[in-house]
Amino acid sequence: MRKFQIAMPMIALATMVVAGEAVAQQQPPQFPNMSFFITSTGGPKGADYGGLTGADAHCQALAEKAGAGAKTWRAYLSAQATGGATAVNARDRIGKGPWLNAAGVRIATDVADLHSAHNRIDTENGLAENGRRIPSRLFVVNQHDILTGSLEDGTAPPPDKDMTCGNWTKSGEGAAMVGHHDRMGLRDDAPSKSWNASHPSRGCSADALKSSGGAGLLYCFAAN
């Protein structure tokens, strides 16, 4: 009987240790020095993030899970001057740089470098906040279309045609400019290789974005 009484606490202790290890294993990897990432997941309503504020909140929430929540995060998205709104340029919202991915690789030194041919956004370096690669055209699941709503220089498109899914409030009809994070496309031309201005999406819903190789993902930059 005495042996049984001694064994019980040991079993309980072992159970606690195993449970503690399981909890530790469930914690996402931490990248406190990260200042750039591509979102590992999109929003629940395709391109409808509830405007720029909602998109920024999505970036912030994912950054916090990755241990980089002390920074102020902004989605690389532009807004068009429609319905009396003032145009917002993606390049003006993301800080001054430099920006590092989860692996510590410098993506760009500053805004000018980011919008030049020298930035290092590609399949290898365009990492998610969890340090994983985003599926490119070479994967069975292709998610290389990243929402930007921007022209190549990072500015908002003119207001005559919807290129931002209603300034990120539409999840049905409409279109948004997307970039190819893997710098690959159907042709060997500049738009196919553009990280931020490759082509308009086929719509604003999750299914429409998926149909051309997207998942409503965003580029996120630390603005401070």
VENZI-V678252 format. One record per residue. SS is DSSP state (helix for helix, strand for strand, loop for the rest). D_LAST is the distance of its C-alpha to the last C-alpha in whole Angstrom. Layout:
[[SS	D_LAST] [SS	D_LAST]]
This chain:
[[loop	64] [helix	62] [helix	61] [helix	59] [helix	58] [helix	56] [helix	55] [helix	53] [helix	50] [helix	50] [helix	49] [helix	47] [helix	45] [helix	45] [helix	44] [helix	41] [helix	40] [helix	40] [helix	38] [helix	35] [helix	35] [helix	35] [helix	32] [helix	30] [helix	31] [helix	29] [loop	26] [loop	23] [loop	22] [loop	19] [loop	16] [loop	13] [loop	12] [loop	12] [loop	9] [strand	11] [strand	15] [strand	17] [loop	19] [loop	22] [loop	23] [loop	23] [strand	24] [loop	28] [loop	29] [strand	28] [loop	26] [loop	26] [loop	22] [loop	23] [loop	21] [helix	18] [helix	17] [helix	19] [helix	17] [helix	14] [helix	15] [helix	17] [helix	14] [helix	13] [helix	16] [helix	17] [helix	14] [helix	15] [helix	18] [loop	17] [loop	15] [loop	12] [loop	12] [loop	10] [loop	6] [loop	6] [strand	8] [strand	10] [strand	13] [loop	14] [loop	17] [loop	19] [strand	21] [loop	24] [loop	26] [loop	29] [loop	31] [loop	29] [loop	26] [loop	23] [loop	22] [strand	18] [loop	17] [helix	15] [helix	14] [helix	13] [loop	10] [loop	8] [loop	6] [loop	8] [loop	8] [loop	10] [strand	10] [strand	13] [loop	15] [loop	16] [loop	19] [loop	17] [loop	18] [strand	16] [strand	16] [strand	15] [loop	14] [loop	12] [helix	13] [helix	17] [helix	17] [helix	16] [loop	19] [loop	21] [loop	24] [loop	22] [loop	19] [loop	20] [loop	20] [loop	23] [loop	25] [loop	25] [loop	21] [loop	20] [strand	20] [strand	19] [loop	17] [loop	20] [loop	21] [loop	24] [strand	24] [loop	25] [loop	28] [loop	29] [loop	32] [loop	34] [loop	34] [loop	36] [loop	34] [loop	31] [loop	28] [loop	27] [strand	26] [strand	23] [strand	22] [loop	20] [loop	23] [strand	22] [loop	24] [loop	23] [loop	21] [loop	19] [loop	20] [strand	22] [loop	26] [loop	28] [loop	30] [loop	33] [loop	32] [loop	30] [loop	28] [strand	25] [helix	28] [helix	28] [helix	24] [helix	24] [loop	26] [loop	29] [loop	31] [loop	34] [loop	35] [loop	33] [loop	31] [strand	27] [strand	26] [strand	25] [strand	24] [strand	25] [loop	23] [loop	26] [loop	27] [loop	31] [loop	33] [loop	36] [loop	37] [loop	36] [loop	34] [loop	31] [helix	30] [helix	31] [helix	28] [loop	26] [loop	22] [loop	21] [loop	25] [loop	28] [strand	30] [strand	30] [loop	31] [loop	34] [loop	33] [loop	30] [loop	32] [helix	31] [helix	34] [helix	34] [helix	31] [helix	32] [helix	35] [loop	33] [loop	31] [strand	28] [strand	27] [strand	25] [strand	22] [strand	18] [strand	16] [strand	12] [strand	9] [strand	6] [loop	4] [loop	0]]
